[in-house]
Amino acid sequence: IQDKLNHASLLDGGRLSGATMRRYPHLDMAALQRRLTAVD
């Protein structure tokens, strides 16, 4: 789970790792909380 404005190197690292990528709007803690509670 990453902030939409994270540096490209962090996004690339996530993609290269094969992880399922989920992003949330920049500094939106409510959206982050929703993402975190949706994770099994």
JOZILIN-V603841 format. One record per residue. N is the residue number from 1. RES is the residue in three letters. SS is DSSP state (H for helix, E for strand, L for the rest). OMEGA is omega as a letter, one per 20 degrees, with the letter a starting at -180 (none if undefined). NEAR is the number of other C-alpha atoms within 12 Angstrom. Layout:
[[N:RES:SS:OMEGA:NEAR] [N:RES:SS:OMEGA:NEAR]]
This chain:
[[1:ILE:L:a:26] [2:GLN:E:r:30] [3:ASP:E:a:21] [4:LYS:L:a:19] [5:LEU:L:r:16] [6:ASN:L:r:18] [7:HIS:L:a:13] [8:ALA:H:a:13] [9:SER:H:r:12] [10:LEU:H:r:19] [11:LEU:H:r:22] [12:ASP:H:r:15] [13:GLY:H:r:16] [14:GLY:H:r:19] [15:ARG:H:a:16] [16:LEU:H:a:12] [17:SER:H:a:11] [18:GLY:L:a:10] [19:ALA:L:r:14] [20:THR:L:a:14] [21:MET:L:r:20] [22:ARG:L:a:20] [23:ARG:E:r:24] [24:TYR:E:a:21] [25:PRO:L:a:19] [26:HIS:L:r:16] [27:LEU:L:r:15] [28:ASP:L:a:16] [29:MET:H:r:15] [30:ALA:H:r:13] [31:ALA:H:r:20] [32:LEU:H:r:21] [33:GLN:H:r:17] [34:ARG:H:r:16] [35:ARG:H:a:20] [36:LEU:H:a:16] [37:THR:H:r:11] [38:ALA:H:a:11] [39:VAL:L:r:12] [40:ASP:L:none:5]]
